Amino acid sequence: MHPVLVLVRKDFTNFFRNKAAVSLTFLVPFVMIWLFGLVFGVNRKDSGPTGIPIAVVNASTNPAAQTLIDALRAEKSFRVITTTDDAAQRPLTEADLRPLMQAAGARFRFAVVIPEDLISATQLGLHLKFFSNPRNEIETQTVNGLLQKTIFSHVPELIGQSLQARAKQFLGDTSFTRFNAALASAISTAFGGDRAEIERQIASGDFGFDQLRKAKPVDPTLRRLDTPPAAAGSNNPAPAATTTPAPAAMDVFSKIVRFETEQVVGANVKNPAATSLVGGWAIQFLLFAVSASAASLFRERDAGIFQRLLASPVTRAHILWSKFLYGVTLGLLQLVVLFLASSVLYGTEVLPHLGLLALVSVFAAAACTSFGMLLAAVSSSPEAASGLATFLIMFMSAIGGAWFPITFMPEFIQQFSKITLVYWSMEGFSAVLWAGQSFVQILPILGVLGAITAGVMSLAIWRFNRGTIFG
């Protein structure tokens, strides 16, 4: 066999013996492609996010309010929340929204209030309120677009109800009833249909908009007025008719619907984009740095340092806790430097929150250090530890919200997102920098990070005591 082929075979043999290299080459890309496919709905019939939690408060007695709620429930991208999360399970009120959205680990970051004057007899149009905590720009824009699409698709029939309400107030009950009866009679005579049913529909504000919205194109040669005909001699027919409302119509609807908006959290943040992103960047860099430092255990073992230390008045516990404190200190320094750099480069408000930010950073660094030590405890070599670290860090960053909103993922993955240290570290950074929360308010987040640290560190120590890293 030619020497070149022999050397090639040797390289492949060494490659397949290295499990870390094989996993980085094949397993990691496969898992990442699978995860991105789930996020962007590549293999789903209907792509897009699913299950974005949105609270809905109904303060109106008008039947149109329930129509809007049903439409929001039918939108697959939303998971509508209408009750509190306590034992009483009472309906949400507008007064509940702000404290719930400001709380750590809030159930929802968006809310729609249907006020009592949804349809007013004195003013044409609809009145709605929208509350938001726009911590992630991509998620916020998506929710705004889906909400407008859902509401505007029902605007015509609701406007019909608004017109009926104003007409009833202007004409009086008797004249209003006679007017509807005459209109129904004229429509029945001209176009057919049951007069009583037509009168009932008109009185409810249904002027046939619902049928128009659901209608499908019936003639492929029809075209919209703003679409030019096919060029002469072209083999391509004119575009088919469409029921999608024209931009001008959408603009009219947006003027008819009075949307009161309120940003509940982060309204005073100077640089929202940088403030919402810096936490994700910081935790990823911290994980890689701490994992690399934990892998130094193998280098010290191979250099015989542990044997010399254990021959002195030093125990395994001393070595492990010194490594843990070193990782926490290094992580804290790295996070503080990164946050200060974001303050200088992008104007994020770090200094006013430096104390609480440092506290969250300590807990995040402790969780990341325990993760790195567990990797060293379960790995047989620095290469294996490095490969496993790369895979887990990328996976946790992806599902933990460091790359894109977790609400863009399937709901079963969102459940796993909330058990990652990436998710809770980002929650802590956002609670301080974005929401400006107090020490008492961030205690639940610190408690979760502390529990993760204790659990992972206990498992790492158990593995170290049964492993061979100390000889």
C-alpha positions in Angstrom: 0.0 0.0 0.0 1.2 3.5 -0.8 2.7 5.3 2.3 0.3 8.2 1.8 -2.7 5.8 2.1 -1.2 4.2 5.1 -0.8 7.6 6.8 -4.4 8.5 5.9 -5.7 5.3 7.5 -3.6 6.1 10.5 -5.2 9.5 10.8 -8.7 8.1 10.5 -7.9 5.4 13.1 -6.7 8.0 15.6 -9.7 10.2 14.8 -12.3 7.5 15.5 -10.5 6.6 18.7 -11.0 10.2 19.9 -14.6 10.3 21.0 -14.5 14.0 21.6 -13.4 14.7 18.1 -16.0 12.4 16.7 -18.8 14.1 18.7 -17.7 17.6 17.7 -17.5 16.6 14.0 -20.8 14.7 13.8 -23.0 14.8 17.0 -22.8 18.5 17.7 -23.7 19.7 14.2 -26.5 17.1 14.0 -28.1 18.3 17.3 -27.7 21.9 16.4 -29.4 21.4 13.0 -32.2 19.5 14.7 -32.7 22.2 17.3 -32.7 25.1 14.7 -35.1 23.1 12.6 -37.5 22.9 15.6 -37.1 26.6 16.3 -37.9 27.7 12.8 -40.5 25.0 12.1 -38.6 23.6 9.1 -40.5 20.3 9.2 -43.8 21.7 10.4 -46.8 22.5 8.2 -47.2 25.9 9.9 -43.9 27.5 10.8 -43.5 30.2 13.4 -43.5 30.4 17.2 -45.9 28.5 19.3 -47.3 29.0 22.8 -46.1 32.5 23.4 -47.8 33.3 26.8 -50.1 36.4 26.6 -52.5 37.5 29.3 -56.0 38.7 28.4 -58.2 40.7 30.7 -61.8 41.0 29.7 -63.5 43.9 31.4 -66.3 44.2 28.8 -69.7 42.7 28.8 -70.0 43.1 25.1 -70.2 39.8 23.2 -67.5 41.1 20.9 -65.0 40.8 23.7 -65.4 37.0 23.7 -65.1 37.0 20.0 -61.6 38.6 20.3 -60.6 36.2 23.0 -61.7 33.2 20.9 -59.7 34.6 18.0 -56.6 34.9 20.2 -57.0 31.4 21.5 -57.3 30.1 17.9 -53.9 31.7 17.0 -51.5 28.9 17.5 -48.6 31.2 18.3 -50.3 32.4 21.5 -51.0 30.6 24.8 -53.8 32.8 26.3 -53.7 33.2 30.1 -56.9 34.6 31.7 -56.7 33.5 35.3 -54.2 33.9 38.2 -51.7 31.2 39.1 -52.8 30.9 42.7 -55.1 28.4 44.3 -58.2 30.6 43.8 -57.7 30.7 40.0 -59.7 33.9 39.7 -59.9 35.9 36.5 -57.1 38.3 35.9 -57.8 42.0 36.3 -55.9 45.0 34.9 -54.5 45.7 38.4 -52.9 42.3 38.4 -50.9 42.8 35.3 -48.1 45.2 36.3 -46.9 43.4 39.4 -47.1 40.0 37.7 -45.1 41.3 34.7 -42.6 42.9 36.9 -42.0 39.8 39.1 -38.9 37.6 38.6 -39.6 34.7 36.3 -42.9 36.2 35.1 -45.5 33.9 33.6 -46.0 36.3 30.7 -44.4 39.5 29.2 -47.4 40.6 27.1 -51.0 41.4 28.0 -54.1 42.6 26.2 -56.9 44.4 28.2 -60.3 44.5 26.7 -61.8 47.5 28.5 -65.4 48.1 29.3 -65.7 50.6 26.4 -64.4 48.2 23.8 -67.3 49.3 21.6 -68.5 52.8 22.5 -71.9 54.3 21.6 -70.3 57.7 21.5 -67.2 57.0 19.4 -66.6 55.0 16.3 -64.0 52.3 16.6 -62.5 49.9 19.1 -60.6 50.6 22.2 -58.0 48.1 23.5 -54.9 48.3 25.8 -51.6 46.5 25.3 -49.0 46.0 28.1 -45.5 44.7 27.3 -42.2 43.9 28.8 -40.2 44.0 25.5 -37.0 42.4 26.8 -36.4 40.7 23.5 -36.8 42.8 20.4 -37.4 39.8 18.0 -40.1 38.3 20.3 -41.8 41.7 20.8 -42.0 42.5 17.1 -43.4 39.0 16.4 -46.1 39.4 19.1 -47.0 42.8 17.8 -47.4 41.5 14.3 -49.4 38.5 15.3 -51.6 40.5 17.6 -52.4 43.1 14.9 -53.2 40.4 12.4 -55.5 38.6 14.7 -57.4 41.7 15.8 -57.5 43.4 12.4 -59.0 40.2 10.9 -62.0 40.8 13.2 -62.2 44.6 12.9 -64.8 44.8 10.2 -67.5 42.8 12.0 -66.7 44.6 15.3 -66.9 48.0 13.5 -70.4 46.9 12.4 -71.3 46.5 16.0 -69.9 49.9 16.8 -72.0 51.4 14.0 -75.1 49.7 15.3 -74.4 51.0 18.8 -74.0 54.6 17.6 -77.1 54.3 15.4 -79.2 53.0 18.3 -78.1 56.0 20.4 -78.8 58.5 17.6 -82.1 57.1 16.4 -83.6 55.7 19.6 -84.8 52.1 20.2 -88.0 52.3 18.1 -86.5 54.1 15.0 -83.4 51.9 15.2 -85.5 48.7 15.1 -87.6 50.1 12.2 -84.5 51.1 10.3 -82.9 47.6 10.6 -86.2 45.9 9.6 -86.5 48.1 6.5 -82.9 47.5 5.6 -83.3 43.7 6.1 -86.5 43.8 4.0 -84.7 45.6 1.2 -81.8 43.2 1.2 -84.1 40.2 1.3 -86.1 41.5 -1.6 -83.1 42.3 -3.8 -80.8 39.4 -3.1 -83.0 36.8 -1.4 -82.6 35.2 2.0 -84.6 35.0 5.2 -85.6 38.5 6.2 -85.7 37.7 10.0 -82.3 36.2 9.9 -80.8 39.1 7.9 -82.4 41.5 10.4 -80.8 39.6 13.3 -77.4 39.6 11.7 -77.6 43.4 11.0 -78.6 44.1 14.6 -75.6 42.1 15.8 -73.3 44.1 13.6 -72.8 41.4 11.1 -72.8 42.9 7.6 -71.3 39.9 5.9 -67.7 40.7 6.7 -67.2 37.3 8.2 -68.2 35.6 5.0 -65.9 37.9 3.0 -63.0 37.2 5.3 -63.4 33.4 4.9 -64.1 33.6 1.2 -61.7 31.9 -1.2 -60.9 33.0 -4.8 -63.4 31.7 -7.2 -61.9 32.8 -10.5 -58.1 32.5 -11.2 -58.4 35.2 -13.8 -59.5 37.8 -11.3 -56.8 40.1 -10.0 -56.5 42.9 -7.4 -56.9 46.4 -8.7 -53.4 47.3 -7.7 -51.9 44.3 -9.6 -50.9 44.9 -13.2 -52.2 42.4 -15.8 -49.9 39.9 -17.4 -47.7 41.2 -20.1 -48.8 40.6 -23.7 -47.7 37.3 -25.1 -46.6 36.1 -21.6 -47.3 32.5 -20.7 -47.8 33.5 -17.0 -51.5 34.2 -16.2 -52.5 37.2 -14.1 -52.2 36.6 -10.4 -55.1 34.9 -8.7 -57.5 37.0 -6.6 -56.6 37.2 -2.9 -58.5 38.0 0.2 -55.4 39.5 1.9 -56.4 43.1 2.9 -54.5 45.8 1.0 -52.0 48.0 3.0 -54.4 50.9 2.7 -57.2 48.9 4.3 -54.9 47.8 7.1 -53.9 51.5 7.6 -57.6 52.4 7.9 -58.2 49.7 10.4 -55.2 50.8 12.5 -56.7 54.2 12.7 -60.1 52.9 13.8 -58.6 50.7 16.5 -57.5 52.8 19.5 -54.6 50.9 21.0 -53.3 52.2 24.3 -49.8 50.8 24.9 -47.8 50.7 28.0 -44.3 49.4 28.5 -44.4 47.9 32.0 -40.7 47.0 32.4 -37.6 48.6 30.9 -39.2 51.9 29.9 -36.3 53.9 31.3 -33.5 51.7 30.0 -31.1 53.9 27.9 -29.9 51.2 25.4 -32.6 48.4 25.3 -30.9 46.3 22.6 -27.5 46.1 24.3 -29.0 45.7 27.8 -31.1 42.7 26.6 -28.3 41.0 24.8 -25.3 41.5 27.0 -26.4 38.9 29.6 -26.5 36.1 26.9 -23.1 37.0 25.6 -21.6 37.1 29.1 -22.9 33.8 30.2 -21.6 32.0 27.1 -18.1 33.4 27.5 -18.1 32.5 31.2 -19.1 28.9 30.5 -16.3 28.4 28.0 -13.7 30.1 30.3 -14.7 28.2 33.4 -14.9 24.9 31.6 -11.3 25.4 30.2 -10.0 26.2 33.7 -11.7 23.1 35.1 -9.9 21.0 32.4 -6.6 22.1 34.0 -7.2 19.4 36.5 -6.0 16.9 34.0 -2.8 18.8 33.3 -2.0 19.0 37.0 -2.7 15.3 37.3 -0.4 14.4 34.4 2.3 16.6 35.8 2.1 14.8 39.1 1.1 17.9 41.1 -1.7 16.2 42.9 0.5 13.4 44.2 2.9 16.0 45.7 0.0 18.0 47.2 -1.6 15.0 48.7 1.7 14.1 50.3 1.5 17.3 52.3 -1.2 18.3 54.7 -3.6 18.9 51.8 -6.7 16.7 51.2 -8.8 16.1 48.1 -11.5 18.4 49.5 -8.9 21.2 49.8 -8.0 20.8 46.1 -11.6 20.7 44.9 -12.7 23.7 46.9 -9.7 25.7 45.9 -10.6 25.0 42.3 -14.2 26.0 42.9 -13.2 29.3 44.6 -10.7 30.0 41.8 -13.4 29.4 39.2 -16.0 31.6 41.0 -13.4 34.4 41.4 -12.3 34.2 37.8 -15.9 34.1 36.6 -16.8 37.1 38.7 -13.9 39.1 37.3 -14.8 38.1 33.7 -18.4 39.1 34.1 -17.6 42.4 35.7 -15.2 43.3 32.9 -17.7 42.3 30.2 -20.5 44.3 31.8 -18.2 47.4 32.2 -17.1 47.0 28.6 -20.7 47.0 27.5 -21.2 50.2 29.6 -18.3 51.9 27.8 -19.1 50.6 24.3 -22.9 50.7 24.3 -24.0 52.8 27.2 -25.7 50.1 29.2 -26.4 51.3 32.8 -24.1 49.1 34.8 -22.7 51.4 37.5 -26.1 52.2 39.1 -26.7 48.5 39.5 -23.1 47.3 40.1 -23.7 45.9 43.6 -26.7 43.6 42.7 -25.1 42.8 39.3 -22.0 41.6 41.1 -24.1 39.5 43.5 -25.9 37.8 40.5 -22.6 37.3 38.8 -21.2 35.5 41.9 -24.1 33.0 41.8 -23.9 32.6 38.0 -20.1 32.1 38.2 -20.7 29.5 41.0 -23.2 27.6 38.8 -20.9 27.7 35.8 -17.9 26.6 37.9 -19.8 23.6 39.3 -20.8 22.7 35.7 -17.1 22.8 34.6 -16.0 20.6 37.6 -18.7 18.1 36.8 -17.4 17.9 33.2 -13.9 17.2 34.5 -15.3 14.6 37.0 -17.1 12.6 34.3 -14.5 12.9 31.6 -11.5 10.6 31.0 -9.3 13.1 29.3 -9.0 16.9 28.7 -10.0 16.3 25.1 -13.2 14.5 26.1 -14.0 17.2 28.6 -13.5 19.9 26.0 -15.7 18.1 23.5 -18.5 17.5 26.0 -18.2 21.1 27.2 -18.6 22.5 23.7 -21.6 20.4 23.0 -23.4 21.2 26.3 -22.6 24.9 26.3 -23.9 25.3 22.8 -27.0 23.3 23.6 -27.7 25.1 26.8 -27.1 28.5 25.1 -29.5 27.6 22.3 -32.4 26.4 24.5 -31.7 28.7 27.4 -32.5 31.9 25.5 -29.0 33.2 24.8 -29.4 32.9 21.0 -33.1 33.4 20.4 -36.3 33.7 22.5 -37.3 30.5 24.1 -40.9 31.2 23.1 -39.8 30.4 19.5 -39.2 26.8 20.5 -41.7 24.0 20.8 -43.4 24.0 24.1 -41.8 20.7 25.3 -38.3 22.2 24.8 -39.4 25.3 26.7 -39.8 23.1 29.7 -36.2 22.0 29.5 -35.1 25.6 29.0 -36.1 26.5 32.5 -33.8 24.0 34.1 -30.6 25.3 32.5 -28.2 27.6 34.3 -28.0 29.8 31.1 -31.8 30.6 31.5 -31.6 31.5 35.1 -28.3 33.5 34.8 -29.9 35.6 32.0 -33.0 36.0 34.2 -30.8 37.4 36.9 -28.9 39.8 34.7 -32.2 41.0 33.1 -33.8 41.4 36.5 -31.1 43.8 37.5 -30.1 45.6 34.3 -33.5 45.6 32.5 -36.1 45.6 35.2 -34.1 47.3 37.9 -35.4 44.9 40.6 -34.4 45.0 44.3 -32.5 42.4 46.3 -35.7 40.9 47.7 -37.2 40.6 44.2 -34.2 38.7 42.8 -34.0 36.3 45.7 -36.0 33.6 43.9 -33.5 33.7 41.0 -30.5 33.6 43.3 -32.2 30.6 45.1 -32.5 28.7 41.8 -28.9 29.4 40.9 -27.7 28.4 44.3 -29.7 25.1 44.1 -28.2 24.3 40.7 -24.7 25.0 42.1 -25.3 22.8 45.2 -26.8 19.9 43.2 -24.2 19.9 40.4 -21.2 20.4 42.8 -22.4 17.5 45.0 -22.5 15.2 42.0 -19.1 16.4 40.9 -17.5 15.7 44.3 -19.2 12.3 44.4 -17.7 11.5 41.0 -14.2 12.8 41.9 -14.1 10.6 45.0 -14.7 7.6 42.8 -12.6 8.6 39.9 -8.9 8.3 39.1 -8.0 12.0 38.6 -6.2 12.1 41.9 -4.2 9.0 41.1 
